[in-house]
């Protein structure tokens, strides 16, 4: 139902409530106290909601540029809370412990500092629990651990700037909408008001009305967004500005409970797609029940080593957390905090990585991206018929066309990757219905590739939109496509790995076309793939380096730096065998392999920076793909070395969670991997790399169409003796597999099977 909105230059009436621009209200006389920035932050997520706080559970800061810029409560690319600060007598509590291990909830245990002579340190115990479930819930337990009655003031300060996530990331805006504050008459004696329900100058603290507080904003598009707080258990004694104040008196060992819920609204409708619970216990129960259902659906993997099990369990849970609803479909968002949105490349790669975990992720991803497949020529959004999107955003800047992400199509590789996933999904599931439903989308995607390779024979990119990406492969930062001198490449860029994706897409789609009796397409695509392979090995190969070029530039000249990109080609069959082995060997040289993983750029390059986003850092997903390539060449020991380095790195991360990337510094002795300062965590294809690596070591090759699963020369690393897969789905069969290592040999047995799938174990 459309909400009833009436607007005047000075007032907004929304469903019987009155708002005025915040600048018309008096400035609150409450001090703006900014806590010292604390690291690491705590991150929790539920579908399209996520919350980033400091380790106290606070969001500290009073403007866009204060505190940690990534902190806040976000939904639909909008920050609905920019301040959430608990204080005792105007001071920050002292942290004892905190964790966000559960993913959708965080808990904090803290105590009081010394408060003059009235309150000795470590007298008050404060336990906070925050949960996301379609809304933000918090319960605070305050306990007196002294032998005497104590009195003190506890406050919670709130604010909401409603900035677009792109603003948080540093994009400038020439103009913003206006902050609003709900206005109601304050009839208590001593409070001056003006007529029509609008706030005048207040001489008394603002009183709580209807046990709620509302913060609101009207965007440039007229949309009104609200953060509506409702308090439970003991109500605040009063408000001062946007700070709720409790005057607490606790007898010895008495505990009091405070609580609130923050509902997020857009034009008086829920902003989140998740139906919010009423109380925190209900929200927690709903999340736990949904997670339990998820666990029952997926392949459950365990080993004989606890540290490996912690990494695997964390990856299983994070994949659950990263799922996000987009209309009737649910796929994985790319990562928190910056990329909690629908992406093409990221979602496709993650879905491919997790086919053995849950093929439904791939199906939903294919269907959702097909829904948004390009239909028209649109230079602003870089949309073209048949093209798969890069990124979809829902914030004010997208709605107002300040950025082209509605959606934005500036990606060169998402379209061939979609075709690869289309074929891979069918190999795992034999899902004829989805295959047929998406066949027109597959044809449109292939036609897009053919149109864009017509002139140069290679799939390349060149930015058309003034607010688009300069680089449109997976390394999409502005400084990463460099030659051996460290100089940026110019013109239309044809990346090496993208040509391998096109080759694989044509070869795999040719098989499907042959199955569908479309022999014309099958023969043409297969012939085009063969010709591409011949040209690729001629044009991209650097004879003096015995390695593959990163790309060809706009003049067809090789971009001749040593990078990780050719590693993506290894398992796709585009290299001749001798060239593939040469690439594999070069990637493991000391300037590329740092002991934890393979760097994105050689440390010998003038452009190398171990802290650079794509010019010397190490990415887990990049390495997992390379490990698959090493395995496909029979280089099992080398693949296991990469597997071990990545698992060693992950085991040292907070919550045993692989980061989006980490710095490229050398692994020496007992030194820890160096964290990249603003890496997303959890992040989708980093999480997915855990499952891709596990599939790599046991080497599962599904062929559901022919009712067969091949397991080719499985090989556990020396750090694992036993590995089991429970509830693995291939086609309509569910099976349990057990692997056990003895010396250099790994044996496999089918422990349980529900269905008639043939399992062929090949040594």
VMD Tcl script that draws the C-alpha trace (Angstrom):
set ca {
  {0.00 0.00 0.00}
  {1.41 3.41 -0.98}
  {1.95 5.63 2.08}
  {0.17 8.99 2.28}
  {2.79 11.77 1.79}
  {2.10 15.51 1.71}
  {5.06 17.89 1.34}
  {5.48 21.63 1.70}
  {8.79 23.55 1.66}
  {8.81 23.61 5.47}
  {6.91 20.47 6.47}
  {6.39 16.83 5.54}
  {3.32 14.85 6.58}
  {3.80 11.08 6.34}
  {0.94 8.80 7.44}
  {-0.31 11.23 10.05}
  {3.16 12.15 11.39}
  {4.76 15.56 10.99}
  {8.43 16.20 10.16}
  {10.47 19.34 9.67}
  {14.03 19.77 8.39}
  {16.48 19.15 11.19}
  {18.21 22.50 10.66}
  {15.02 24.20 11.92}
  {15.42 22.52 15.31}
  {17.65 23.88 18.09}
  {21.05 22.17 18.33}
  {21.04 19.69 21.25}
  {23.19 20.72 24.18}
  {24.48 17.19 24.63}
  {28.26 16.85 24.26}
  {29.55 15.02 21.18}
  {32.08 12.61 22.65}
  {34.08 10.60 20.12}
  {35.71 7.50 21.50}
  {39.24 6.68 20.52}
  {39.11 4.47 17.43}
  {39.36 0.84 18.41}
  {40.42 -2.02 16.21}
  {39.37 -4.46 15.14}
  {35.77 -3.61 14.44}
  {32.90 -6.04 14.96}
  {30.72 -6.92 11.97}
  {27.35 -8.67 11.94}
  {25.03 -9.30 9.01}
  {21.51 -10.52 8.33}
  {20.41 -10.69 4.70}
  {20.33 -7.05 3.50}
  {21.24 -5.56 6.91}
  {24.73 -5.21 8.32}
  {26.21 -3.49 11.34}
  {29.81 -2.42 11.94}
  {30.78 -1.23 15.43}
  {33.93 -0.79 17.46}
  {34.88 -3.47 19.96}
  {32.62 -1.88 22.61}
  {29.61 -2.28 20.33}
  {29.57 1.49 19.79}
  {29.30 3.53 16.62}
  {31.25 6.62 17.60}
  {31.33 9.83 15.64}
  {29.05 12.75 14.88}
  {29.69 13.42 11.20}
  {30.60 11.66 7.98}
  {34.30 12.23 8.53}
  {34.54 11.24 12.21}
  {35.49 7.87 13.64}
  {35.84 4.79 11.48}
  {34.03 5.65 8.23}
  {32.81 2.10 7.71}
  {30.92 2.01 11.01}
  {27.16 2.15 11.10}
  {23.93 0.26 10.59}
  {23.30 -0.16 6.86}
  {20.45 -1.35 4.67}
  {19.95 -0.92 0.93}
  {23.22 1.05 0.63}
  {22.06 3.59 3.23}
  {23.42 4.22 6.72}
  {20.45 4.20 9.09}
  {22.54 4.71 12.23}
  {25.72 6.77 12.27}
  {25.94 6.94 16.05}
  {25.15 4.38 18.73}
  {27.20 5.17 21.79}
  {26.85 3.74 25.28}
  {28.39 5.85 28.07}
  {28.43 5.78 31.82}
  {28.53 9.20 33.42}
  {29.61 10.65 30.06}
  {32.56 8.30 29.64}
  {33.18 5.20 27.58}
  {33.06 1.89 29.44}
  {36.18 -0.24 29.82}
  {36.21 -3.24 27.50}
  {36.61 -6.70 29.01}
  {35.73 -8.90 26.02}
  {33.68 -8.85 22.84}
  {32.92 -11.11 19.92}
  {30.89 -11.24 16.73}
  {31.63 -14.90 16.15}
  {27.99 -15.85 15.60}
  {27.79 -13.61 12.56}
  {24.30 -12.18 13.08}
  {24.89 -11.20 16.73}
  {27.62 -9.56 18.75}
  {28.16 -9.53 22.49}
  {30.23 -7.21 24.66}
  {31.26 -7.41 28.30}
  {32.55 -4.19 29.82}
  {32.77 -2.32 33.10}
  {33.02 1.21 34.43}
  {36.09 3.43 34.70}
  {36.69 5.36 37.93}
  {34.01 8.02 38.30}
  {35.40 10.55 40.77}
  {35.01 9.18 44.27}
  {31.46 8.03 43.65}
  {32.16 4.91 41.66}
  {35.23 2.75 41.98}
  {36.54 1.10 38.78}
  {35.27 -2.39 37.92}
  {32.16 -2.00 40.06}
  {29.51 -2.14 37.36}
  {29.21 -5.08 34.97}
  {27.65 -4.18 31.63}
  {26.69 -6.93 29.20}
  {25.52 -5.92 25.73}
  {23.98 -8.16 23.08}
  {23.07 -6.85 19.62}
  {21.19 -8.97 17.08}
  {20.07 -8.35 13.49}
  {16.84 -9.84 12.20}
  {15.08 -7.45 9.86}
  {15.82 -4.75 12.46}
  {18.48 -4.02 15.08}
  {17.86 -5.29 18.61}
  {19.92 -4.63 21.71}
  {19.61 -5.78 25.32}
  {21.83 -4.32 28.02}
  {22.21 -5.91 31.44}
  {23.69 -3.66 34.10}
  {24.85 -5.30 37.35}
  {26.19 -3.89 40.61}
  {29.06 -6.01 41.93}
  {29.81 -3.85 44.96}
  {28.59 -4.31 48.53}
  {26.77 -0.98 48.62}
  {23.98 0.68 46.66}
  {25.28 2.76 43.76}
  {23.72 5.47 41.60}
  {24.93 6.62 38.21}
  {23.80 7.85 34.83}
  {23.81 5.55 31.80}
  {23.23 7.00 28.34}
  {22.73 5.79 24.79}
  {23.35 8.40 22.10}
  {21.82 7.91 18.67}
  {22.10 9.66 15.34}
  {21.47 8.84 11.70}
  {23.02 10.69 8.78}
  {21.36 8.46 6.12}
  {24.35 8.84 3.84}
  {24.73 6.69 0.77}
  {27.35 3.96 1.06}
  {29.22 5.55 -1.84}
  {29.53 8.72 0.26}
  {30.98 6.65 3.08}
  {33.50 5.30 0.58}
  {34.55 8.86 -0.30}
  {32.38 9.94 -3.25}
  {31.59 13.65 -3.16}
  {28.06 14.94 -3.64}
  {27.22 18.47 -4.65}
  {23.88 18.31 -2.89}
  {22.14 16.10 -0.35}
  {18.61 15.74 0.91}
  {17.58 17.04 4.31}
  {17.58 15.49 7.74}
  {14.20 15.47 9.46}
  {13.12 15.05 13.04}
  {9.67 13.87 14.12}
  {7.86 16.68 15.92}
  {5.12 16.24 18.53}
  {3.71 18.72 21.05}
  {5.45 18.67 24.43}
  {2.73 19.77 26.85}
  {4.74 19.41 30.05}
  {5.08 22.59 32.05}
  {8.20 24.62 31.27}
  {8.46 23.42 27.68}
  {7.87 26.08 25.03}
  {6.33 24.93 21.72}
  {5.10 26.51 18.55}
  {1.83 25.60 16.90}
  {0.96 22.85 14.43}
  {2.93 20.23 16.36}
  {6.37 21.65 15.53}
  {9.17 21.92 18.03}
  {10.19 25.33 19.22}
  {12.98 26.26 21.60}
  {13.11 23.67 24.35}
  {13.89 24.75 27.88}
  {13.51 21.22 29.28}
  {15.00 17.94 28.10}
  {12.85 16.36 25.37}
  {10.52 13.82 26.94}
  {9.97 10.33 25.61}
  {6.66 9.99 23.83}
  {5.08 6.65 22.94}
  {8.26 4.90 24.10}
  {9.95 5.76 20.81}
  {12.36 8.10 19.05}
  {12.43 8.69 15.30}
  {15.30 9.93 13.13}
  {14.43 10.65 9.51}
  {15.71 11.97 6.20}
  {14.15 13.02 2.92}
  {16.31 12.23 -0.10}
  {16.64 14.33 -3.23}
  {14.20 11.91 -4.86}
  {11.56 12.64 -2.18}
  {11.94 9.27 -0.46}
  {11.63 9.52 3.34}
  {13.81 7.14 5.36}
  {13.42 6.59 9.09}
  {15.22 4.92 11.94}
  {12.45 4.34 14.47}
  {13.59 3.35 17.97}
  {11.28 1.62 20.42}
  {12.45 1.05 24.00}
  {11.59 -2.02 26.05}
  {11.93 -3.15 29.67}
  {12.87 -0.03 31.65}
  {12.15 3.12 29.66}
  {14.62 6.04 29.57}
  {13.99 8.67 32.21}
  {14.26 11.37 29.57}
  {15.91 12.38 26.29}
  {18.51 15.08 25.97}
  {18.81 15.79 22.29}
  {19.03 12.33 20.75}
  {20.50 10.72 23.83}
  {18.40 8.42 25.99}
  {19.23 8.90 29.68}
  {18.70 6.43 32.54}
  {19.31 7.43 36.15}
  {20.09 4.04 37.65}
  {20.17 3.02 41.29}
  {21.27 -0.56 41.95}
  {21.42 -2.34 45.26}
  {24.30 -4.80 45.87}
  {24.28 -7.52 43.16}
  {21.13 -6.15 41.57}
  {20.79 -6.39 37.78}
  {18.60 -4.23 35.59}
  {17.82 -4.79 31.91}
  {17.42 -2.15 29.20}
  {16.45 -2.84 25.60}
  {15.43 -1.24 22.35}
  {14.66 -2.08 18.73}
  {15.53 0.01 15.66}
  {13.10 -0.40 12.76}
  {14.32 0.82 9.36}
  {11.66 2.33 7.11}
  {11.46 3.79 3.61}
  {8.28 5.80 2.97}
  {6.82 4.15 6.05}
  {7.46 0.64 4.68}
  {10.10 -1.77 6.04}
  {13.44 -1.21 4.33}
  {14.70 -4.75 4.91}
  {13.25 -7.72 3.04}
  {13.32 -9.71 6.30}
  {10.24 -9.57 8.53}
  {11.43 -8.20 11.84}
  {10.82 -9.95 15.14}
  {9.42 -8.08 18.17}
  {12.05 -8.79 20.80}
  {15.70 -9.78 20.83}
  {15.09 -13.35 22.05}
  {12.59 -13.84 19.21}
  {15.04 -12.38 16.70}
  {17.82 -14.65 17.92}
  {15.56 -17.71 17.80}
  {14.49 -16.89 14.23}
  {18.10 -16.54 13.10}
  {19.18 -19.77 14.77}
  {16.27 -21.66 13.21}
  {17.05 -20.37 9.72}
  {20.72 -21.20 10.14}
  {19.84 -24.71 11.31}
  {17.74 -25.22 8.18}
  {20.66 -24.03 6.06}
  {23.06 -26.46 7.71}
  {20.70 -29.37 6.98}
  {20.65 -28.44 3.28}
  {24.39 -28.17 2.64}
  {27.25 -30.62 2.32}
  {28.86 -30.92 5.74}
  {32.63 -31.36 5.69}
  {34.87 -32.40 8.58}
  {38.42 -33.60 9.17}
  {40.40 -35.20 11.97}
  {42.05 -31.83 12.83}
  {40.23 -29.26 14.94}
  {41.88 -26.23 13.34}
  {40.73 -27.32 9.87}
  {37.25 -27.95 11.23}
  {37.08 -24.43 12.66}
  {38.04 -22.95 9.29}
  {35.47 -25.10 7.48}
  {32.68 -24.41 9.98}
  {33.36 -20.69 9.78}
  {33.19 -20.82 5.97}
  {29.89 -22.72 6.12}
  {28.44 -20.14 8.49}
  {29.76 -17.17 6.53}
  {28.26 -18.47 3.32}
  {24.94 -18.53 5.15}
  {25.48 -14.96 6.39}
  {26.44 -13.62 2.97}
  {23.24 -14.80 1.33}
  {21.03 -11.86 0.45}
  {17.52 -11.50 -0.94}
  {16.91 -9.71 -4.24}
  {13.21 -9.97 -4.95}
  {12.24 -13.64 -5.05}
  {15.83 -14.80 -5.47}
  {18.62 -15.15 -2.95}
  {22.31 -15.17 -3.81}
  {25.51 -14.18 -2.04}
  {26.50 -10.54 -1.62}
  {30.15 -9.85 -2.37}
  {31.37 -8.74 1.06}
  {30.94 -6.57 4.13}
  {31.10 -3.59 4.48}
  {31.72 -2.16 1.03}
  {30.16 -4.76 -1.25}
  {26.97 -5.94 0.46}
  {25.16 -5.88 -2.87}
  {24.49 -7.92 -5.98}
  {27.56 -8.36 -8.16}
  {27.97 -10.28 -11.38}
  {31.53 -11.55 -11.31}
  {31.72 -12.05 -7.54}
  {28.40 -13.86 -7.25}
  {29.18 -16.12 -10.22}
  {32.63 -17.13 -9.00}
  {31.33 -17.77 -5.49}
  {28.46 -19.86 -6.85}
  {30.95 -21.91 -8.86}
  {33.18 -22.39 -5.80}
  {30.26 -23.66 -3.74}
  {28.53 -26.02 -6.16}
  {29.60 -28.96 -4.00}
  {28.33 -27.15 -0.88}
  {24.87 -26.24 -2.19}
  {24.03 -26.04 -5.91}
  {20.95 -23.92 -5.11}
  {23.28 -20.91 -4.73}
  {24.32 -21.33 -8.36}
  {20.74 -21.76 -9.59}
  {19.50 -18.63 -7.82}
  {22.54 -16.68 -9.05}
  {21.98 -17.74 -12.65}
  {18.28 -16.88 -12.51}
  {18.80 -13.51 -10.83}
  {21.53 -12.36 -13.21}
  {19.48 -13.55 -16.18}
  {16.64 -11.33 -14.95}
  {18.93 -8.29 -15.19}
  {20.68 -9.35 -18.41}
  {21.29 -6.34 -20.66}
  {18.54 -5.48 -23.13}
  {19.42 -2.10 -24.63}
  {22.42 0.08 -25.50}
  {22.99 2.49 -22.60}
  {26.38 4.20 -22.45}
  {25.82 5.67 -18.96}
  {25.29 2.22 -17.46}
  {27.48 0.46 -20.07}
  {24.54 -1.83 -20.73}
  {24.45 -3.86 -23.94}
  {22.04 -6.60 -25.08}
  {23.07 -9.96 -23.63}
  {25.61 -8.52 -21.17}
  {25.63 -9.64 -17.53}
  {25.65 -6.88 -14.92}
  {28.57 -5.83 -12.76}
  {26.87 -4.23 -9.76}
  {23.40 -3.25 -8.55}
  {22.92 -0.51 -5.95}
  {19.75 0.72 -4.24}
  {20.90 3.87 -2.43}
  {19.97 7.49 -3.03}
  {22.89 8.18 -5.35}
  {21.79 5.34 -7.63}
  {18.12 6.37 -7.45}
  {19.11 9.94 -8.39}
  {21.32 8.76 -11.28}
  {24.46 10.20 -9.66}
  {26.09 6.81 -10.22}
  {25.19 4.35 -12.99}
  {24.63 1.34 -10.72}
  {20.93 0.77 -11.52}
  {22.44 -1.69 -12.45}
  {25.89 -0.94 -13.86}
  {27.25 -3.29 -16.53}
  {30.94 -2.29 -16.63}
  {32.48 -5.76 -16.45}
  {34.17 -7.68 -19.23}
  {34.21 -11.13 -17.63}
  {30.81 -11.62 -15.96}
  {29.17 -12.71 -19.22}
  {31.56 -15.59 -20.10}
  {31.68 -16.53 -16.41}
  {27.87 -16.76 -16.38}
  {28.04 -19.16 -19.32}
  {30.67 -21.27 -17.54}
  {28.50 -21.44 -14.41}
  {25.47 -22.36 -16.54}
  {27.36 -25.43 -17.80}
  {28.90 -26.28 -14.42}
  {25.53 -26.14 -12.67}
  {24.09 -28.57 -15.18}
  {27.06 -30.94 -14.71}
  {26.34 -31.06 -10.97}
  {22.54 -31.26 -11.09}
  {21.22 -32.49 -14.46}
  {18.55 -29.82 -13.97}
  {16.91 -29.85 -17.43}
  {14.19 -27.38 -16.47}
  {16.67 -24.63 -15.54}
  {18.86 -25.49 -18.53}
  {15.92 -24.97 -20.89}
  {14.59 -21.89 -19.12}
  {17.96 -20.11 -19.35}
  {18.90 -21.28 -22.86}
  {17.69 -18.00 -24.49}
  {19.84 -16.08 -21.97}
  {22.82 -18.26 -22.85}
  {22.34 -17.54 -26.54}
  {22.07 -13.80 -25.84}
  {25.25 -13.92 -23.73}
  {27.16 -15.72 -26.48}
  {25.91 -13.22 -29.06}
  {27.23 -10.39 -26.87}
  {30.64 -12.07 -26.78}
  {30.64 -12.55 -30.55}
  {29.71 -8.91 -31.21}
  {32.46 -7.66 -28.94}
  {35.17 -9.91 -30.38}
  {34.29 -9.15 -33.99}
  {36.99 -6.55 -34.69}
  {40.02 -7.73 -32.69}
  {39.12 -11.41 -32.14}
  {39.55 -10.84 -28.40}
  {37.07 -9.79 -25.73}
  {38.23 -6.42 -24.39}
  {36.91 -3.50 -22.36}
  {37.06 0.28 -22.58}
  {35.20 2.59 -20.21}
  {32.25 4.41 -21.75}
  {30.51 5.84 -18.66}
  {32.04 8.90 -17.01}
  {31.26 7.39 -13.60}
  {32.23 3.87 -14.60}
  {35.26 1.72 -13.88}
  {38.48 2.29 -15.78}
  {39.45 -1.37 -15.39}
  {36.73 -3.97 -15.80}
  {38.33 -7.32 -15.07}
  {38.57 -8.81 -11.59}
  {41.53 -6.53 -10.92}
  {39.43 -3.40 -11.27}
  {41.49 -0.79 -9.39}
  {42.86 2.08 -11.43}
  {46.58 1.31 -11.12}
  {46.82 -2.43 -11.74}
  {47.09 -2.94 -15.51}
  {50.80 -2.11 -15.88}
  {53.64 -3.20 -18.15}
  {57.12 -4.34 -17.11}
  {58.15 -0.69 -16.56}
  {55.25 -0.17 -14.17}
  {53.47 2.11 -16.65}
  {49.71 1.98 -17.17}
  {48.34 0.33 -20.29}
  {46.12 2.41 -22.58}
  {43.18 1.82 -24.86}
  {40.88 -1.17 -25.02}
  {42.33 -3.89 -22.77}
  {42.08 -7.60 -23.59}
  {42.96 -9.52 -20.41}
  {44.52 -12.96 -20.73}
  {42.16 -14.72 -18.31}
  {39.08 -13.28 -20.03}
  {40.09 -15.00 -23.27}
  {40.39 -18.26 -21.32}
  {36.87 -17.72 -19.96}
  {35.58 -17.21 -23.51}
  {37.38 -20.36 -24.65}
  {35.89 -22.41 -21.79}
  {32.41 -20.95 -22.34}
  {32.42 -21.88 -26.02}
  {33.76 -25.39 -25.39}
  {31.24 -26.11 -22.62}
  {28.29 -24.57 -24.42}
  {29.20 -26.57 -27.50}
  {28.61 -29.75 -25.50}
  {25.21 -28.53 -24.34}
  {24.28 -27.47 -27.87}
  {25.24 -30.92 -29.15}
  {23.05 -32.50 -26.48}
  {20.18 -30.25 -27.61}
  {20.72 -31.35 -31.25}
  {21.91 -27.85 -32.20}
  {24.84 -29.21 -34.18}
  {25.23 -25.93 -36.07}
  {25.98 -24.07 -32.84}
  {28.05 -26.90 -31.39}
  {30.34 -27.09 -34.42}
  {30.66 -23.31 -34.74}
  {31.46 -22.70 -31.08}
  {33.95 -25.54 -30.98}
  {35.71 -24.25 -34.11}
  {35.78 -20.70 -32.73}
  {37.29 -21.99 -29.48}
  {40.02 -23.88 -31.38}
  {40.90 -20.79 -33.40}
  {40.95 -18.64 -30.26}
  {43.39 -21.06 -28.65}
  {45.78 -20.84 -31.59}
  {45.70 -17.04 -31.69}
  {45.97 -16.73 -27.90}
  {49.11 -18.88 -27.65}
  {50.67 -16.80 -30.43}
  {49.68 -13.26 -29.38}
  {49.83 -13.43 -25.57}
  {52.99 -15.49 -25.17}
  {56.15 -13.59 -24.16}
  {59.03 -15.67 -25.56}
  {61.72 -13.78 -23.64}
  {59.88 -14.33 -20.33}
  {58.53 -17.79 -21.18}
  {55.29 -16.55 -19.64}
  {51.91 -15.19 -20.64}
  {51.28 -11.43 -20.92}
  {48.78 -9.85 -18.57}
  {46.87 -8.38 -21.50}
  {46.96 -6.78 -24.93}
  {46.51 -3.01 -24.98}
  {44.53 -0.87 -27.42}
  {47.25 -1.19 -30.06}
  {47.46 -4.96 -29.71}
  {50.76 -4.64 -27.84}
  {51.52 -7.01 -24.97}
  {51.14 -5.66 -21.43}
  {54.23 -7.55 -20.40}
  {54.23 -7.68 -16.59}
  {54.39 -10.85 -14.50}
  {51.07 -11.26 -12.71}
  {48.80 -13.92 -11.26}
  {46.22 -13.51 -14.05}
  {47.60 -16.27 -16.33}
  {47.06 -18.68 -13.43}
  {43.30 -18.43 -14.11}
  {43.92 -19.93 -17.55}
  {45.61 -23.10 -16.32}
  {42.54 -25.28 -15.70}
  {40.55 -24.04 -18.69}
  {42.59 -25.67 -21.44}
  {43.52 -22.62 -23.51}
  {47.30 -23.04 -23.12}
  {49.29 -25.62 -25.01}
  {50.67 -28.14 -22.47}
  {54.25 -26.81 -22.52}
  {53.09 -23.22 -22.01}
  {50.78 -24.26 -19.18}
  {53.65 -25.93 -17.30}
  {55.86 -22.91 -17.84}
  {53.23 -20.60 -16.35}
  {52.73 -22.96 -13.41}
  {56.45 -23.03 -12.66}
  {56.87 -19.25 -12.95}
  {53.99 -18.53 -10.57}
  {55.81 -20.42 -7.81}
  {59.03 -18.39 -8.10}
  {59.97 -16.35 -4.98}
  {58.92 -13.03 -6.52}
  {55.39 -14.40 -6.90}
  {54.87 -16.97 -4.12}
  {55.39 -15.36 -0.71}
  {54.91 -18.50 1.39}
  {51.22 -17.85 2.09}
  {50.08 -17.52 -1.48}
  {50.82 -16.13 -4.94}
  {51.04 -12.36 -5.26}
  {48.94 -10.43 -7.76}
  {52.09 -8.80 -9.19}
  {55.74 -9.81 -9.15}
  {57.80 -8.23 -6.39}
  {60.39 -7.42 -9.11}
  {57.99 -5.04 -10.87}
  {58.60 -1.28 -10.45}
  {54.88 -1.01 -9.63}
  {55.01 -3.64 -6.88}
  {53.53 -2.65 -3.55}
  {52.82 -5.36 -0.96}
  {50.03 -3.13 0.36}
  {48.59 -2.40 -3.10}
  {45.08 -3.65 -3.76}
  {46.01 -5.51 -6.96}
  {49.74 -4.76 -7.33}
  {51.40 -7.08 -4.86}
  {48.77 -8.27 -2.39}
  {47.57 -11.88 -2.15}
  {43.93 -12.84 -2.78}
  {42.62 -16.20 -1.53}
  {40.17 -16.67 -4.43}
  {42.91 -15.90 -6.97}
  {45.06 -18.57 -5.36}
  {42.27 -21.13 -5.15}
  {41.70 -20.80 -8.90}
  {45.45 -21.19 -9.51}
  {45.51 -24.26 -7.24}
  {42.76 -25.79 -9.39}
  {44.96 -25.16 -12.40}
  {48.01 -26.77 -10.81}
  {45.91 -29.80 -9.93}
  {44.55 -30.06 -13.48}
  {48.15 -30.27 -14.75}
  {48.94 -33.10 -12.34}
  {51.13 -30.83 -10.18}
  {49.59 -32.19 -7.00}
  {52.43 -31.39 -4.59}
  {52.52 -27.79 -5.81}
  {48.74 -27.47 -5.47}
  {48.88 -28.90 -1.93}
  {51.61 -26.42 -1.00}
  {49.33 -23.59 -2.04}
  {46.43 -25.21 -0.17}
  {48.52 -25.42 3.00}
  {49.74 -21.83 2.80}
  {46.21 -20.49 2.46}
  {44.89 -22.63 5.30}
  {47.80 -21.59 7.53}
  {46.99 -17.95 6.74}
  {43.29 -18.42 7.42}
  {43.86 -20.19 10.74}
  {45.62 -17.03 12.01}
  {42.81 -14.65 11.08}
  {40.12 -13.43 13.49}
  {37.44 -16.12 13.72}
  {39.51 -18.25 11.27}
  {37.87 -16.29 8.45}
  {39.78 -15.72 5.17}
  {39.96 -12.02 4.29}
  {39.25 -10.54 0.89}
  {43.01 -10.06 0.52}
  {46.15 -9.64 2.62}
  {49.49 -7.93 2.10}
  {52.17 -9.52 -0.04}
  {55.00 -9.47 2.51}
  {57.22 -12.54 2.64}
  {56.43 -15.36 5.08}
  {59.43 -15.69 7.36}
  {59.57 -18.14 10.24}
  {56.75 -17.53 12.68}
  {55.64 -14.13 11.38}
  {51.93 -13.70 10.87}
  {50.34 -12.72 7.54}
  {50.01 -8.94 7.31}
  {46.41 -7.76 7.11}
  {45.24 -5.39 4.40}
  {43.78 -2.41 6.30}
  {40.30 -2.23 4.75}
  {39.74 -5.77 3.46}
  {36.15 -6.96 3.45}
  {35.41 -9.69 5.95}
  {33.41 -11.82 5.53}
  {33.87 -11.74 1.77}
  {32.18 -14.09 -0.65}
  {34.83 -15.47 -2.98}
  {37.40 -15.57 -0.16}
  {34.95 -17.72 1.81}
  {34.16 -19.75 -1.29}
  {37.86 -20.44 -1.82}
  {37.77 -22.77 1.20}
  {35.33 -25.07 -0.59}
  {37.12 -24.76 -3.91}
  {40.38 -25.81 -2.25}
  {38.69 -28.77 -0.56}
  {37.19 -29.86 -3.86}
  {40.62 -29.48 -5.43}
  {42.34 -31.90 -3.04}
  {39.72 -34.66 -3.43}
  {39.24 -33.83 -7.14}
  {35.50 -34.35 -7.65}
  {34.40 -34.35 -11.30}
  {30.59 -34.53 -11.57}
  {28.69 -35.70 -14.63}
  {25.08 -35.77 -13.45}
  {23.74 -36.01 -16.98}
  {25.35 -39.46 -17.26}
  {24.61 -40.27 -13.60}
  {28.29 -40.41 -12.66}
  {30.76 -38.88 -10.22}
  {34.45 -39.35 -10.90}
  {36.98 -38.94 -8.09}
  {40.39 -38.69 -9.73}
  {43.54 -39.33 -7.71}
  {42.43 -37.71 -4.40}
  {45.31 -36.39 -2.31}
  {45.07 -35.12 1.27}
  {47.87 -32.86 2.52}
  {50.15 -34.11 5.29}
  {48.31 -31.92 7.80}
  {45.08 -33.94 7.35}
  {44.68 -37.68 7.79}
  {40.93 -38.00 7.28}
  {38.31 -35.92 5.49}
  {34.60 -36.67 5.17}
  {31.76 -35.22 3.08}
  {28.21 -35.74 4.32}
  {25.06 -34.90 2.36}
  {26.91 -34.27 -0.92}
  {24.41 -33.86 -3.77}
  {25.11 -34.89 -7.38}
  {22.02 -34.96 -9.55}
  {19.26 -36.54 -7.45}
  {21.67 -38.67 -5.40}
  {22.83 -37.81 -1.87}
  {26.02 -39.48 -0.69}
  {28.64 -39.52 2.05}
  {32.30 -39.84 1.12}
  {35.25 -40.60 3.37}
  {38.88 -40.01 2.49}
  {41.85 -41.33 4.47}
  {45.54 -40.74 3.90}
  {48.23 -43.35 4.45}
  {51.68 -42.05 3.58}
  {51.48 -40.57 0.09}
  {48.30 -42.43 -0.79}
  {44.73 -41.27 -0.18}
  {41.94 -43.82 -0.25}
  {38.26 -43.02 -0.79}
  {35.14 -44.98 0.08}
  {31.45 -44.32 -0.35}
  {30.11 -44.51 3.21}
  {26.47 -43.95 2.28}
  {24.45 -43.40 -0.88}
  {20.81 -42.49 -1.43}
  {20.26 -42.83 -5.16}
  {21.72 -44.73 -8.09}
  {24.69 -42.51 -8.94}
  {27.79 -44.35 -10.18}
  {30.90 -43.31 -8.23}
  {34.12 -44.04 -10.10}
  {37.35 -43.69 -8.11}
  {40.39 -43.33 -10.35}
  {43.96 -43.51 -9.06}
}
mol new
graphics top color blue
foreach p $ca { graphics top sphere $p radius 0.5 }
foreach p [lrange $ca 0 end-1] q [lrange $ca 1 end] { graphics top cylinder $p $q radius 0.2 }
display resetview
